[in-house]
Amino acid sequence: MGPVIYRCVVMIVALLVQRGKPRRILEAELIALRHQVKVLRRQVDRVEFTDTDRSVLAALARVLPRPRRVGFIVTPDTLLAWHRRFAARRWVYPQRRPGRPKTARDLEELAVRLANENPAWGYRRVHGELSGLGHRIAPSTVWAILKRHGVDPASRRTGPTWTQFLGAQAKAIIACDTFVVDTVMLRQLHVLFFIEHGTRRVHLAGITANLNGNWCTQAARNLSMTVGLDRFRFLIRDRAPTFVDRFDNIFNADGIDVIRTPPGAPRANSIAERFVRTARRELLDHTLIWNEHQFRRLLDEYVEHYNNHRSHRTLNQRSPAMVDLDAPEPVPIDKTRRRPILGGLINEYHHAA
């Protein structure tokens, strides 16, 4: 379009609008809107309509005469298609998705509850109980519910769990080990101890500066006369040369099988190793050992604290001596008293007398 034609069009439009009639202004606005629609239709390939857009355009198309629909961006066929779609939504009932309807959550929870409370029940038995309660559900649906919630078949749920199995076995296991301590005069003292897996109770077998097979055998013989070994089934020990055949025979005579840990595998005797670490952290790393007599007195006092007062996470924060007793009543703060042991290295707290 040249400049002269552009100026002529502008002057003609201005004269039409300036005649003072509001209708002319409205017509100019409609011309502008129609022209903008033409421009947009040339640039947009496909227009996305919402349900609200379809409703508004369909309603306006009914009140506008056909010559006035020139600026519509949709064809009459599209308007008719929208109308048919609205009618279908109004009169056609919603279709149910294929497959079985979803099981109610409360019924699903009840099926899982019955299976957990009755380990010997399979899915068929659970289905029968649900049917007796008036719930209509297919046996295969009960099976799918139990599988989805990780409930094993009845044959796998009738026996003890791994936690129960290991807990029961722990009561029949006792372990032994040795550790060494250097005195101030660089003399080595060896300690032989036994620890019960079930209660974590420690039995101090002896302290010596000359660790050999004969001494370990005599220490084990003394232990068998003071501790009832008939309640144990297994003894765990490492492959140290000080544990000779005579040492094992003492326990075999009481019906205890000796289990030797693999070479270079301290975790196989982890509970005994844990006691050594705890004793070093709480006592030995903070104390200078002068002689065997002092070391024996300190270790006896620490083992008594370990067995009768110190809490253990495995025992639900109980001490080995309190593991089978009821939980104590809370102690009032103003009646809590401190009792230092091991020269004040460790504190114990008790009821006020």
Secondary structure as UniProt FT lines:
FT   HELIX           3..17
FT   TURN            18..19
FT   HELIX           22..43
FT   HELIX           51..63
FT   HELIX           66..71
FT   HELIX           76..91
FT   HELIX           105..117
FT   TURN            119..120
FT   HELIX           123..132
FT   TURN            133..134
FT   HELIX           139..148
FT   TURN            149..150
FT   HELIX           154..157
FT   HELIX           162..170
FT   TURN            171..172
FT   STRAND          173..182
FT   TURN            184..185
FT   STRAND          188..196
FT   TURN            197..199
FT   STRAND          202..208
FT   HELIX           213..226
FT   HELIX           229..231
FT   STRAND          234..237
FT   TURN            241..242
FT   HELIX           245..252
FT   TURN            253..255
FT   STRAND          257..260
FT   TURN            263..264
FT   HELIX           266..269
FT   HELIX           270..282
FT   HELIX           284..286
FT   HELIX           292..308
FT   HELIX           313..315
FT   HELIX           320..322
FT   TURN            323..324
FT   HELIX           333..335
FT   STRAND          336..341
FT   HELIX           342..344
FT   STRAND          346..351
//
